[in-house]
Amino acid sequence: MKTLIISLVSEQTIPNVRIINEFKNNTDNFECFFVSTKKCRHQFENICKTCDIVPNKEKDIIEVEPENAKDIKFKLEQHKNTGFFETFDNIILNLTGGTKIMSLSAHAFFTEYYPDKTEEVYNTQNHKINFLLNTEKDEKNYSRELTLKEYLTCYGLEYKESTLSNIPYDTAKKLFRLFTDFDNIDQYKDIISYFRNNRGKNKTKIEDDIKPFFEKIEYMPDEYLSKEEVKYFSGDWFEEYIYYSIKDELNLDDEQIKTGVIVKVTLNNSDYAIRLKETLFKLTGEEDPDVDKNYVNNEIDVMFVYKNKLYIVECKTNIFIDGTKKDILNETIYKSDSIKTRFGLFPNRSIITLTSFKHEIKNRKDSKSAAMSFNAKIARAVVSDITLIDGSMLKYNYSVSKLLGISK
């Protein structure tokens, strides 16, 4: 049995990717055919790359005018006249993508010429496969979830992940309990500074006044701390704590969640690139700016996919650095905003910090002005639709995923 999977290409690539992967995994002999538009060429390329498809552009794709029913019908009939569609026993027509005119035109064409071997499917809002016009089949769950790599590739993005430390998750839990004891947090300021000041060194001798700290968390290092250990204790432990908490709570596998992710977008393969080229042309008059070798990137602390949604979490052990004027919270909000503008993604974004806002305001001499400053930053985060989670919320809630607004 030979099956043809037909996709109508639009800006939303994920529904096409999911249905292609679902049917190709359950079909030994299949091909893909795409009804696309000139505007969606890079979306077509991203779908093929995500699904590991090498299309024959002479026979596996037609480009149509998305709002012109006559043009769509004419080009489908041209393809029919080559005998291409007759070579398949089954046709899976995915009507999720494309414009309404593309969907209606494709439906009319295939139900007219191939009614007995065409099965129409649709990706529902609750992420199931609906079999249209087939009352004998119920909605079907996908056999697996999207991986993070698949999600990002759908948008023309590449990423590089950091490796986790070899330090047990249990150590991160002990550190969390230690640093959320807000009434006694001040006694650890020198220790935190010690780790931060030695970050980047190949090895760091453990001073005598640091040893009680390790005894308290039951971690027994050698005489010297490695570069990786210093990096971990100066803040990376918190990223790993959040990473493992989310992974365990949502039962995610290794391909659905990553930490220390550097997301890279090559400009010639993204919506960002198109906007950039159009803007450069308007401002400089240059017809084809050479941006192909350029890219922009962002490092993200924790990134994961759950129920077809992308989540981005920035983790900050402390949003204040004593003795500096650095506004970490504001910078982190700005960075989170740039994810959307640079990469064209619309993820659920959160900032998680160990800092307790209430404790910080209460213990600052300028508590009134500190409160006003906090309120302004919180308002900006709310306007940007960024969830803020502080140390107190973490301490008194057992579920990080629930704080992120996720329900199983």
C-alpha positions as CSV (number, residue, x, y, z in Angstrom):
1,M,0.0,0.0,0.0
2,K,1.4,3.3,-1.0
3,T,0.3,6.5,0.9
4,L,0.5,10.2,0.0
5,I,0.5,12.7,2.8
6,I,-0.6,16.1,1.6
7,S,0.2,19.3,3.6
8,L,-1.1,22.8,3.0
9,V,1.8,25.1,4.0
10,S,1.3,28.2,6.1
11,E,3.1,30.1,8.8
12,Q,2.1,27.5,11.4
13,T,4.4,24.6,10.6
14,I,3.9,22.4,13.7
15,P,0.5,20.9,12.7
16,N,2.0,19.7,9.4
17,V,5.1,18.3,11.1
18,R,3.0,16.4,13.7
19,I,0.7,14.8,11.2
20,I,3.5,13.9,8.7
21,N,5.5,12.3,11.5
22,E,2.5,10.4,12.9
23,F,1.5,8.9,9.5
24,K,5.0,8.2,8.2
25,N,5.9,6.3,11.4
26,N,2.8,4.1,10.8
27,T,3.3,3.7,7.0
28,D,6.0,1.8,5.3
29,N,5.6,3.2,1.9
30,F,4.8,6.9,1.8
31,E,5.5,10.2,0.0
32,C,4.8,13.8,0.9
33,F,3.2,16.4,-1.3
34,F,2.9,20.1,-0.4
35,V,0.6,22.9,-1.6
36,S,2.5,26.0,-0.6
37,T,2.9,29.7,-1.5
38,K,5.8,31.9,-2.5
39,K,5.6,33.6,0.9
40,C,5.9,30.3,2.8
41,R,9.0,28.9,1.0
42,H,11.1,28.9,4.2
43,Q,8.3,27.3,6.2
44,F,8.2,24.5,3.6
45,E,11.9,24.0,4.0
46,N,11.6,24.0,7.7
47,I,8.9,21.3,7.6
48,C,11.1,19.1,5.3
49,K,14.1,19.6,7.6
50,T,12.2,18.8,10.7
51,C,10.6,15.6,9.2
52,D,13.9,14.6,7.5
53,I,12.3,14.7,4.0
54,V,14.3,15.4,0.9
55,P,11.6,16.6,-1.6
56,N,11.7,16.5,-5.3
57,K,10.7,20.1,-6.1
58,E,9.5,19.1,-9.6
59,K,6.8,16.8,-8.4
60,D,6.4,17.1,-4.6
61,I,5.3,20.7,-4.3
62,I,3.2,23.3,-6.1
63,E,3.1,27.0,-5.3
64,V,-0.3,28.6,-5.5
65,E,-1.9,32.0,-5.0
66,P,-3.4,31.5,-1.5
67,E,-6.6,33.4,-2.0
68,N,-7.3,32.3,-5.6
69,A,-9.5,29.2,-5.8
70,K,-9.2,29.0,-9.6
71,D,-5.4,29.1,-9.5
72,I,-5.3,26.4,-6.8
73,K,-7.7,24.1,-8.8
74,F,-5.8,24.7,-12.1
75,K,-2.4,23.8,-10.6
76,L,-3.8,20.7,-8.8
77,E,-5.4,19.6,-12.1
78,Q,-2.1,20.1,-13.9
79,H,-0.4,17.8,-11.4
80,K,-3.3,15.3,-11.8
81,N,-2.7,15.2,-15.5
82,T,0.9,13.9,-14.9
83,G,-0.6,10.8,-13.4
84,F,1.1,11.5,-10.0
85,F,-1.9,11.1,-7.7
86,E,-3.0,7.9,-9.4
87,T,0.1,6.1,-8.2
88,F,-1.1,6.1,-4.6
89,D,-3.5,3.7,-2.9
90,N,-4.3,6.1,0.0
91,I,-4.2,9.9,0.2
92,I,-4.0,11.6,3.7
93,L,-5.1,15.2,3.2
94,N,-4.1,17.5,6.1
95,L,-6.5,20.5,6.1
96,T,-4.9,22.2,9.2
97,G,-2.6,24.6,7.4
98,G,-3.0,27.0,4.5
99,T,-5.6,29.7,4.0
100,K,-9.3,28.9,4.1
101,I,-9.4,29.1,0.4
102,M,-6.6,26.6,0.1
103,S,-8.4,24.2,2.5
104,L,-11.7,24.5,0.7
105,S,-10.1,24.1,-2.7
106,A,-8.1,21.1,-1.7
107,H,-11.1,19.5,-0.1
108,A,-13.2,20.1,-3.2
109,F,-10.5,18.7,-5.6
110,F,-9.7,15.5,-3.8
111,T,-13.2,14.6,-2.8
112,E,-14.3,15.1,-6.5
113,Y,-11.5,13.1,-8.2
114,Y,-10.3,10.7,-5.4
115,P,-13.2,10.2,-3.0
116,D,-12.6,6.6,-2.3
117,K,-9.0,6.8,-1.3
118,T,-8.8,10.3,0.3
119,E,-8.9,10.6,4.1
120,E,-9.1,14.2,5.4
121,V,-7.5,14.9,8.8
122,Y,-7.2,18.0,11.0
123,N,-5.0,18.9,14.0
124,T,-7.5,19.9,16.8
125,Q,-6.9,22.6,19.4
126,N,-6.5,19.9,22.1
127,H,-3.7,18.4,19.9
128,K,-5.4,15.4,18.6
129,I,-6.0,14.1,15.0
130,N,-9.5,14.5,13.9
131,F,-10.7,12.4,10.9
132,L,-13.1,14.7,9.0
133,L,-16.2,13.2,7.4
134,N,-15.5,9.8,8.9
135,T,-17.9,9.1,11.7
136,E,-16.5,5.7,12.3
137,K,-13.2,7.0,13.5
138,D,-12.7,8.8,16.8
139,E,-10.2,11.5,17.5
140,K,-6.8,10.0,17.9
141,N,-4.0,11.0,20.2
142,Y,-0.6,11.5,18.8
143,S,1.7,8.5,19.5
144,R,4.4,10.8,20.9
145,E,5.1,14.4,21.8
146,L,7.2,16.9,19.9
147,T,10.9,17.1,20.9
148,L,12.5,20.5,21.6
149,K,14.7,20.1,18.5
150,E,11.6,19.5,16.3
151,Y,9.8,22.5,17.7
152,L,12.7,24.8,17.1
153,T,13.6,23.4,13.7
154,C,10.0,24.1,12.7
155,Y,10.8,27.8,13.1
156,G,14.2,27.6,11.3
157,L,16.1,27.7,14.6
158,E,19.2,25.7,15.7
159,Y,20.4,25.2,19.2
160,K,23.3,24.1,21.2
161,E,22.9,22.7,24.7
162,S,25.2,22.7,27.7
163,T,26.0,19.6,29.5
164,L,24.7,19.0,33.0
165,S,27.1,18.7,35.8
166,N,27.8,15.3,37.4
167,I,26.7,16.7,40.8
168,P,23.6,14.9,42.1
169,Y,20.2,16.5,42.0
170,D,20.1,15.9,45.8
171,T,22.8,18.5,46.2
172,A,20.8,21.1,44.4
173,K,17.8,20.3,46.7
174,K,20.0,20.9,49.8
175,L,21.3,24.2,48.4
176,F,17.8,25.3,47.7
177,R,16.7,24.6,51.3
178,L,19.8,26.5,52.5
179,F,19.3,29.6,50.3
180,T,15.6,29.9,50.9
181,D,16.2,30.2,54.7
182,F,15.7,34.0,54.2
183,D,16.2,34.9,57.9
184,N,19.7,33.5,57.8
185,I,20.6,34.2,54.2
186,D,23.0,37.0,55.0
187,Q,25.6,34.6,56.5
188,Y,26.2,33.1,53.1
189,K,26.9,36.3,51.2
190,D,30.7,35.9,51.6
191,I,30.5,32.3,50.4
192,I,28.5,33.3,47.3
193,S,31.1,36.0,46.6
194,Y,33.9,33.5,47.0
195,F,32.4,31.2,44.3
196,R,31.7,34.1,42.0
197,N,35.2,35.6,42.4
198,N,36.8,32.3,41.5
199,R,34.5,31.5,38.5
200,G,36.6,30.7,35.4
201,K,39.7,29.5,37.3
202,N,40.9,26.0,36.4
203,K,41.1,25.0,40.1
204,T,40.3,26.8,43.4
205,K,41.7,25.9,46.8
206,I,39.1,25.4,49.4
207,E,39.6,27.8,52.2
208,D,39.0,26.7,55.8
209,D,36.1,29.1,56.3
210,I,34.3,27.5,53.3
211,K,34.5,23.9,54.6
212,P,31.5,24.2,57.0
213,F,29.4,25.2,54.0
214,F,30.2,21.9,52.3
215,E,29.6,19.9,55.5
216,K,26.2,21.5,55.8
217,I,25.1,20.3,52.3
218,E,27.0,17.0,52.7
219,Y,29.2,17.5,49.7
220,M,32.8,16.3,50.0
221,P,35.1,17.9,47.4
222,D,38.8,17.3,47.1
223,E,41.3,19.9,48.4
224,Y,40.7,21.9,45.2
225,L,37.4,22.7,43.5
226,S,37.4,22.1,39.7
227,K,36.4,24.8,37.3
228,E,33.0,23.0,36.8
229,E,32.4,22.8,40.5
230,V,32.9,26.5,41.0
231,K,30.6,27.2,38.1
232,Y,28.0,25.0,39.7
233,F,28.1,26.5,43.2
234,S,28.2,30.1,41.9
235,G,24.8,29.7,40.4
236,D,24.4,26.9,37.9
237,W,23.0,24.6,40.6
238,F,19.8,26.7,40.6
239,E,19.3,26.1,36.8
240,E,19.8,22.4,37.4
241,Y,17.4,22.4,40.4
242,I,14.7,24.0,38.2
243,Y,15.5,21.7,35.3
244,Y,15.2,18.5,37.3
245,S,12.1,19.8,39.2
246,I,10.2,20.4,35.9
247,K,11.5,17.3,34.3
248,D,10.3,15.1,37.1
249,E,7.0,16.8,37.7
250,L,6.0,16.7,34.1
251,N,7.7,13.3,33.3
252,L,9.6,14.8,30.4
253,D,12.2,12.9,28.5
254,D,15.7,14.2,27.7
255,E,14.7,15.4,24.3
256,Q,11.8,17.5,25.5
257,I,13.7,19.7,28.0
258,K,17.2,21.2,27.9
259,T,19.3,23.6,30.1
260,G,21.9,26.1,29.1
261,V,20.5,26.3,25.6
262,I,22.0,28.7,23.0
263,V,19.4,29.3,20.4
264,K,20.7,30.4,17.0
265,V,18.8,31.7,14.0
266,T,20.4,31.9,10.6
267,L,19.0,35.1,9.1
268,N,18.2,33.8,5.6
269,N,15.8,31.1,7.0
270,S,13.5,33.0,9.3
271,D,10.7,35.6,9.6
272,Y,13.2,37.8,11.3
273,A,15.4,37.6,8.2
274,I,12.6,38.7,5.9
275,R,11.7,41.7,8.1
276,L,15.4,42.6,8.3
277,K,15.9,42.4,4.5
278,E,12.7,44.5,3.9
279,T,13.8,47.1,6.4
280,L,17.4,47.3,5.0
281,F,16.0,47.7,1.5
282,K,13.8,50.6,2.6
283,L,16.6,52.3,4.4
284,T,19.6,51.6,2.2
285,G,18.0,50.8,-1.2
286,E,20.0,47.5,-1.3
287,E,18.0,44.9,-3.2
288,D,19.5,41.8,-1.6
289,P,21.5,42.5,1.5
290,D,24.0,39.8,2.3
291,V,22.8,38.5,5.6
292,D,23.1,34.8,4.9
293,K,26.2,34.4,7.0
294,N,24.9,36.4,9.9
295,Y,23.0,35.1,12.9
296,V,21.7,36.2,16.2
297,N,21.5,34.0,19.3
298,N,20.3,34.0,22.9
299,E,21.3,31.8,25.8
300,I,18.3,30.4,27.7
301,D,18.6,28.7,31.1
302,V,15.8,26.1,30.8
303,M,13.7,25.4,27.7
304,F,11.1,22.7,27.3
305,V,8.1,21.6,25.2
306,Y,5.0,20.3,26.9
307,K,1.7,19.6,25.2
308,N,2.8,21.3,22.1
309,K,3.8,24.5,23.9
310,L,7.2,26.0,24.3
311,Y,8.3,27.2,27.7
312,I,11.3,29.4,28.4
313,V,12.6,29.9,32.0
314,E,15.3,32.3,33.1
315,C,16.8,31.3,36.5
316,K,18.5,33.9,38.7
317,T,19.9,33.1,42.1
318,N,19.9,36.7,43.0
319,I,18.5,39.7,41.1
320,F,20.7,42.1,43.1
321,I,24.5,42.2,43.1
322,D,25.8,44.2,46.0
323,G,28.1,47.1,45.1
324,T,27.0,47.3,41.5
325,K,24.3,49.3,39.7
326,K,23.4,46.3,37.5
327,D,19.7,45.8,37.2
328,I,19.5,42.0,36.6
329,L,15.7,41.8,36.8
330,N,15.2,44.5,34.2
331,E,17.9,43.0,31.9
332,T,16.3,39.6,32.2
333,I,12.9,40.9,31.3
334,Y,14.4,42.6,28.3
335,K,16.2,39.4,27.3
336,S,13.0,37.4,27.6
337,D,11.2,40.0,25.4
338,S,13.8,39.7,22.7
339,I,13.1,36.0,22.4
340,K,9.8,36.9,20.7
341,T,11.1,39.8,18.6
342,R,14.2,38.1,17.4
343,F,13.1,34.5,16.9
344,G,9.4,34.9,16.1
345,L,8.5,32.6,18.9
346,F,5.6,33.0,21.2
347,P,6.6,30.9,24.2
348,N,5.3,30.9,27.8
349,R,8.1,32.9,29.4
350,S,9.0,32.9,33.1
351,I,11.7,34.4,35.3
352,I,12.5,32.5,38.5
353,T,14.7,33.9,41.2
354,L,15.7,32.8,44.7
355,T,15.4,36.4,45.8
356,S,12.4,36.9,48.1
357,F,10.8,40.3,47.1
358,K,9.2,40.8,50.4
359,H,12.3,39.9,52.4
360,E,14.5,42.2,50.1
361,I,12.2,45.2,50.5
362,K,11.8,44.7,54.2
363,N,15.5,44.6,54.8
364,R,16.5,47.5,52.6
365,K,17.1,51.0,54.1
366,D,15.2,52.5,51.2
367,S,12.3,50.1,51.5
368,K,9.8,52.6,50.2
369,S,11.7,53.4,47.0
370,A,12.7,49.7,46.6
371,A,9.0,48.8,46.7
372,M,8.2,51.4,44.0
373,S,11.1,50.1,41.9
374,F,9.9,46.5,42.3
375,N,6.3,47.5,41.4
376,A,7.5,49.1,38.1
377,K,9.5,46.1,37.1
378,I,6.6,43.7,38.0
379,A,4.3,45.9,35.9
380,R,6.6,45.7,33.0
381,A,6.8,41.9,33.3
382,V,3.0,41.6,33.4
383,V,2.7,43.8,30.3
384,S,5.2,41.5,28.5
385,D,3.2,38.5,29.7
386,I,6.2,37.1,31.7
387,T,5.5,35.1,34.8
388,L,7.6,36.2,37.8
389,I,8.3,33.6,40.5
390,D,10.4,34.6,43.6
391,G,12.1,32.6,46.3
392,S,9.1,32.8,48.7
393,M,6.8,31.3,46.1
394,L,9.2,28.5,45.5
395,K,9.8,27.8,49.1
396,Y,6.1,27.5,50.0
397,N,4.9,25.7,46.9
398,Y,5.9,22.1,46.2
399,S,5.5,22.2,42.4
400,V,7.5,24.4,40.1
401,S,5.3,23.4,37.1
402,K,2.2,24.6,38.9
403,L,3.8,28.0,39.5
404,L,4.5,28.1,35.8
405,G,0.8,27.7,35.2
406,I,1.0,24.2,33.9
407,S,-1.6,21.6,34.7
408,K,-1.1,17.9,33.7
